[in-house]
Amino acid sequence: MKATRNFRRPRVLIVGCGDVGMRCVPLLRPHAHVFALTSHAGRSAELRAAGVSPLVGDLDERRSLKRLAGLAPTVLHLAPPQKTGDYDRRTRALLATLSVRRDFALPRTGASFAPIGRLRRARASWAATEPANIVPDGLRRAAASRAPLRFVYASTTGVYGDCEGAWIDETRSVEPANARAKRRVSAERQLRRATARGTLAASIARIPGIYAGNRLPLARLEKRTPALIAADDVYTNHIHADDLAAILVRLAMRGRPARVIHASDDSSLKMGEYFDLVADAFGLARPPRITRAQAEEQIEPTLLSFMRESRRLVNRRLKEELRVRLRYPSVEDFLREAAGGKQSGK
């Protein structure tokens, strides 16, 4: 009975179900049957325990993706591009697979995906509370009208390159400064073209630095990795992983096709200030400060690349279009809660 009920429910496919994807699952599961593509068969048990149906496949091996065609009317693409080149081959393979058949899979009995009467009855209960109204209404419309595939892509604010600390909104032109960001621009352009063709309706979340209790720079602080002096430091942007999951799920319902949203909180911090806040909250020594010239000699290249880009993100669309209310509007809000929990646990 449970398997039959799951088969008839709206379906969502998460591609790249890591930490953020797993945080999306509790928001989706009450209202949809959640599938997740994983390249690691060993994760299947973990996904099943979370109530997710695992599908083993590799974005670098297109043949392994065949089961995704027609599987679900809504897709959250959270997987990063491959590690080399300027073109995102993984997004190309995913889109090629999903475009094989635009209609999602139907029950084997030949019945429609979800009877309209049942969907209408469910809509009232879905719309009663948040986050219950985040996804299913969008899925209902896709099911009823056979609209293009609903698609949400997790991109990065690195596509802007260095903005010299300026406040920027989503209309800012992209100027990727490294291959990692160029691959993200490649993915965004592929999605825009697919949306223009009517193959899918893709919304794009440009994401800054993600943090959470398990995603803080504590190891870096313990290693005493230096930060830049204030005069050379760069502005960074942040989002808590739980808030990001809620944003991605909200985009699955309310995101406009080919629309970009900054998935960023309200913080306006320089990188060194962020490290200092985390150090103070957890009773660690603040990182030593060095000049940019010293950093060029002492810091490894990947980390150094983040120290070369400075920007501050306007998140007006997030609040006015998606009507998102952040649980943690700033990093300080989270750290106060974390510090309070740490003290109460003594």
ROLUMRO-959122 format. One record per residue (C-alpha): residue number from 1; residue in one letter; x, y, z. Coordinates in steps of 0.1 Angstrom, whole numbers, m for minus. Layout:
N
<semi NUM A <X Y Z>>
...
END
This chain:
346
<semi 1 M <0 0 0>>
<semi 2 K <28 24 9>>
<semi 3 A <46 18 m23>>
<semi 4 T <15 24 m43>>
<semi 5 R <8 56 m25>>
<semi 6 N <43 69 m31>>
<semi 7 F <40 60 m68>>
<semi 8 R <10 82 m72>>
<semi 9 R <24 112 m53>>
<semi 10 P <40 142 m70>>
<semi 11 R <77 135 m76>>
<semi 12 V <108 155 m71>>
<semi 13 L <143 145 m82>>
<semi 14 I <173 159 m64>>
<semi 15 V <205 156 m84>>
<semi 16 G <235 159 m60>>
<semi 17 C <218 152 m27>>
<semi 18 G <246 162 m3>>
<semi 19 D <243 182 29>>
<semi 20 V <220 209 14>>
<semi 21 G <200 183 m6>>
<semi 22 M <194 163 26>>
<semi 23 R <181 195 43>>
<semi 24 C <156 199 14>>
<semi 25 V <142 164 20>>
<semi 26 P <122 171 52>>
<semi 27 L <105 201 34>>
<semi 28 L <96 179 4>>
<semi 29 R <87 145 18>>
<semi 30 P <53 154 34>>
<semi 31 H <40 163 0>>
<semi 32 A <61 145 m26>>
<semi 33 H <79 113 m34>>
<semi 34 V <116 123 m34>>
<semi 35 F <142 106 m56>>
<semi 36 A <179 113 m54>>
<semi 37 L <206 107 m78>>
<semi 38 T <239 96 m62>>
<semi 39 S <271 84 m77>>
<semi 40 H <280 65 m45>>
<semi 41 A <260 32 m41>>
<semi 42 G <271 32 m5>>
<semi 43 R <248 61 3>>
<semi 44 S <217 42 m7>>
<semi 45 A <210 31 28>>
<semi 46 E <214 66 42>>
<semi 47 L <190 80 16>>
<semi 48 R <164 53 22>>
<semi 49 A <166 60 59>>
<semi 50 A <157 96 52>>
<semi 51 G <127 85 32>>
<semi 52 V <143 91 m2>>
<semi 53 S <143 67 m32>>
<semi 54 P <180 64 m43>>
<semi 55 L <191 61 m79>>
<semi 56 V <227 53 m86>>
<semi 57 G <241 71 m115>>
<semi 58 D <271 93 m125>>
<semi 59 L <267 126 m143>>
<semi 60 D <301 118 m160>>
<semi 61 E <286 86 m174>>
<semi 62 R <255 95 m194>>
<semi 63 R <245 59 m199>>
<semi 64 S <239 56 m162>>
<semi 65 L <213 83 m162>>
<semi 66 K <187 66 m184>>
<semi 67 R <163 60 m155>>
<semi 68 L <160 98 m149>>
<semi 69 A <141 104 m182>>
<semi 70 G <105 111 m175>>
<semi 71 L <109 103 m138>>
<semi 72 A <97 136 m121>>
<semi 73 P <82 169 m132>>
<semi 74 T <105 189 m108>>
<semi 75 V <143 187 m106>>
<semi 76 L <167 203 m81>>
<semi 77 H <201 203 m97>>
<semi 78 L <226 207 m68>>
<semi 79 A <255 188 m82>>
<semi 80 P <287 208 m91>>
<semi 81 P <303 207 m125>>
<semi 82 Q <333 185 m132>>
<semi 83 K <367 198 m120>>
<semi 84 T <383 207 m154>>
<semi 85 G <375 227 m184>>
<semi 86 D <353 258 m190>>
<semi 87 Y <322 240 m202>>
<semi 88 D <299 221 m178>>
<semi 89 R <296 187 m193>>
<semi 90 R <276 173 m164>>
<semi 91 T <247 197 m169>>
<semi 92 R <248 189 m206>>
<semi 93 A <245 152 m199>>
<semi 94 L <216 158 m174>>
<semi 95 L <197 180 m198>>
<semi 96 A <202 156 m227>>
<semi 97 T <188 128 m205>>
<semi 98 L <158 147 m192>>
<semi 99 S <149 160 m226>>
<semi 100 V <145 124 m240>>
<semi 101 R <109 125 m228>>
<semi 102 R <92 156 m215>>
<semi 103 D <62 139 m199>>
<semi 104 F <70 124 m165>>
<semi 105 A <65 87 m158>>
<semi 106 L <29 76 m152>>
<semi 107 P <17 47 m130>>
<semi 108 R <18 14 m147>>
<semi 109 T <m19 10 m146>>
<semi 110 G <m21 38 m172>>
<semi 111 A <m39 62 m148>>
<semi 112 S <m30 99 m150>>
<semi 113 F <m2 112 m128>>
<semi 114 A <m25 125 m102>>
<semi 115 P <m63 128 m106>>
<semi 116 I <m73 164 m108>>
<semi 117 G <m100 160 m82>>
<semi 118 R <m76 146 m57>>
<semi 119 L <m51 174 m65>>
<semi 120 R <m78 200 m59>>
<semi 121 R <m87 184 m26>>
<semi 122 A <m51 183 m16>>
<semi 123 R <m44 218 m26>>
<semi 124 A <m64 233 3>>
<semi 125 S <m45 213 29>>
<semi 126 W <m11 220 11>>
<semi 127 A <m18 258 11>>
<semi 128 A <m28 259 47>>
<semi 129 T <7 262 62>>
<semi 130 E <43 268 53>>
<semi 131 P <63 251 40>>
<semi 132 A <35 229 28>>
<semi 133 N <26 254 1>>
<semi 134 I <61 255 m13>>
<semi 135 V <62 227 m38>>
<semi 136 P <30 208 m44>>
<semi 137 D <10 235 m61>>
<semi 138 G <37 239 m86>>
<semi 139 L <38 202 m91>>
<semi 140 R <0 201 m94>>
<semi 141 R <2 227 m122>>
<semi 142 A <29 207 m140>>
<semi 143 A <9 175 m137>>
<semi 144 A <m23 190 m149>>
<semi 145 S <m10 210 m178>>
<semi 146 R <21 189 m188>>
<semi 147 A <41 221 m185>>
<semi 148 P <79 221 m192>>
<semi 149 L <100 204 m166>>
<semi 150 R <103 225 m135>>
<semi 151 F <140 230 m128>>
<semi 152 V <160 247 m100>>
<semi 153 Y <198 251 m104>>
<semi 154 A <222 258 m76>>
<semi 155 S <248 282 m91>>
<semi 156 T <274 304 m74>>
<semi 157 T <280 341 m69>>
<semi 158 G <315 334 m81>>
<semi 159 V <301 340 m116>>
<semi 160 Y <305 378 m110>>
<semi 161 G <342 378 m104>>
<semi 162 D <357 407 m85>>
<semi 163 C <333 436 m80>>
<semi 164 E <357 456 m58>>
<semi 165 G <333 455 m28>>
<semi 166 A <303 470 m47>>
<semi 167 W <267 462 m39>>
<semi 168 I <253 442 m68>>
<semi 169 D <219 428 m78>>
<semi 170 E <211 400 m102>>
<semi 171 T <213 423 m132>>
<semi 172 R <251 426 m129>>
<semi 173 S <269 411 m158>>
<semi 174 V <289 379 m152>>
<semi 175 E <327 381 m154>>
<semi 176 P <340 348 m141>>
<semi 177 A <376 350 m132>>
<semi 178 N <385 313 m129>>
<semi 179 A <376 280 m146>>
<semi 180 R <354 270 m117>>
<semi 181 A <331 300 m121>>
<semi 182 K <333 297 m159>>
<semi 183 R <318 262 m157>>
<semi 184 R <289 276 m136>>
<semi 185 V <283 303 m162>>
<semi 186 S <283 275 m188>>
<semi 187 A <256 256 m169>>
<semi 188 E <234 288 m165>>
<semi 189 R <236 295 m202>>
<semi 190 Q <227 259 m211>>
<semi 191 L <196 262 m188>>
<semi 192 R <186 295 m203>>
<semi 193 R <187 281 m238>>
<semi 194 A <167 250 m227>>
<semi 195 T <142 274 m211>>
<semi 196 A <139 295 m243>>
<semi 197 R <133 263 m263>>
<semi 198 G <105 253 m239>>
<semi 199 T <123 221 m228>>
<semi 200 L <122 232 m192>>
<semi 201 A <115 262 m169>>
<semi 202 A <147 268 m150>>
<semi 203 S <152 291 m121>>
<semi 204 I <187 299 m109>>
<semi 205 A <199 305 m74>>
<semi 206 R <233 322 m71>>
<semi 207 I <247 310 m38>>
<semi 208 P <275 326 m17>>
<semi 209 G <294 309 12>>
<semi 210 I <273 283 29>>
<semi 211 Y <276 278 66>>
<semi 212 A <259 257 93>>
<semi 213 G <269 241 126>>
<semi 214 N <288 214 106>>
<semi 215 R <301 239 80>>
<semi 216 L <321 264 100>>
<semi 217 P <358 273 95>>
<semi 218 L <368 258 128>>
<semi 219 A <396 236 114>>
<semi 220 R <410 266 96>>
<semi 221 L <410 286 128>>
<semi 222 E <427 258 147>>
<semi 223 K <454 257 121>>
<semi 224 R <459 294 125>>
<semi 225 T <455 300 87>>
<semi 226 P <460 338 82>>
<semi 227 A <433 363 71>>
<semi 228 L <439 395 52>>
<semi 229 I <445 428 70>>
<semi 230 A <415 451 70>>
<semi 231 A <429 474 42>>
<semi 232 D <434 444 19>>
<semi 233 D <404 423 30>>
<semi 234 V <374 414 7>>
<semi 235 Y <336 414 13>>
<semi 236 T <321 380 14>>
<semi 237 N <284 369 15>>
<semi 238 H <268 341 34>>
<semi 239 I <237 319 37>>
<semi 240 H <228 293 64>>
<semi 241 A <224 258 49>>
<semi 242 D <188 255 63>>
<semi 243 D <178 288 48>>
<semi 244 L <193 278 15>>
<semi 245 A <173 245 15>>
<semi 246 A <141 265 21>>
<semi 247 I <150 289 m8>>
<semi 248 L <157 261 m32>>
<semi 249 V <124 244 m24>>
<semi 250 R <105 277 m26>>
<semi 251 L <121 282 m61>>
<semi 252 A <106 249 m72>>
<semi 253 M <72 265 m68>>
<semi 254 R <75 303 m73>>
<semi 255 G <107 307 m93>>
<semi 256 R <102 324 m126>>
<semi 257 P <117 308 m157>>
<semi 258 A <152 320 m165>>
<semi 259 R <151 342 m134>>
<semi 260 V <182 346 m112>>
<semi 261 I <179 349 m74>>
<semi 262 H <206 358 m49>>
<semi 263 A <203 331 m22>>
<semi 264 S <221 353 3>>
<semi 265 D <214 366 38>>
<semi 266 D <216 403 50>>
<semi 267 S <252 401 62>>
<semi 268 S <278 427 51>>
<semi 269 L <311 412 64>>
<semi 270 K <346 412 53>>
<semi 271 M <362 377 53>>
<semi 272 G <384 384 83>>
<semi 273 E <354 397 103>>
<semi 274 Y <336 365 96>>
<semi 275 F <365 344 109>>
<semi 276 D <368 367 140>>
<semi 277 L <331 362 148>>
<semi 278 V <333 324 145>>
<semi 279 A <365 324 166>>
<semi 280 D <349 345 193>>
<semi 281 A <317 324 194>>
<semi 282 F <337 292 199>>
<semi 283 G <364 304 222>>
<semi 284 L <392 301 196>>
<semi 285 A <420 325 189>>
<semi 286 R <413 350 161>>
<semi 287 P <434 343 129>>
<semi 288 P <466 363 124>>
<semi 289 R <464 390 97>>
<semi 290 I <487 394 68>>
<semi 291 T <490 417 38>>
<semi 292 R <478 407 3>>
<semi 293 A <514 404 m9>>
<semi 294 Q <522 380 20>>
<semi 295 A <490 360 12>>
<semi 296 E <502 355 m24>>
<semi 297 E <532 337 m10>>
<semi 298 Q <517 319 19>>
<semi 299 I <481 308 10>>
<semi 300 E <473 279 m13>>
<semi 301 P <458 288 m47>>
<semi 302 T <422 277 m42>>
<semi 303 L <418 296 m10>>
<semi 304 L <436 325 m24>>
<semi 305 S <412 328 m53>>
<semi 306 F <384 336 m28>>
<semi 307 M <405 363 m13>>
<semi 308 R <407 380 m47>>
<semi 309 E <370 387 m51>>
<semi 310 S <350 413 m32>>
<semi 311 R <313 419 m35>>
<semi 312 R <281 425 m15>>
<semi 313 L <248 410 m26>>
<semi 314 V <214 427 m28>>
<semi 315 N <188 401 m19>>
<semi 316 R <156 421 m27>>
<semi 317 R <143 395 m52>>
<semi 318 L <146 369 m26>>
<semi 319 K <124 388 m2>>
<semi 320 E <99 405 m26>>
<semi 321 E <95 379 m53>>
<semi 322 L <99 346 m33>>
<semi 323 R <87 362 0>>
<semi 324 V <114 343 19>>
<semi 325 R <118 350 56>>
<semi 326 L <153 339 66>>
<semi 327 R <156 320 98>>
<semi 328 Y <191 335 101>>
<semi 329 P <192 370 86>>
<semi 330 S <228 373 95>>
<semi 331 V <258 352 106>>
<semi 332 E <256 369 140>>
<semi 333 D <221 356 145>>
<semi 334 F <232 320 141>>
<semi 335 L <263 324 162>>
<semi 336 R <244 338 191>>
<semi 337 E <221 308 190>>
<semi 338 A <250 284 186>>
<semi 339 A <268 301 215>>
<semi 340 G <237 300 237>>
<semi 341 G <232 263 230>>
<semi 342 K <268 256 238>>
<semi 343 Q <265 273 271>>
<semi 344 S <232 256 280>>
<semi 345 G <249 222 272>>
<semi 346 K <276 227 298>>
END
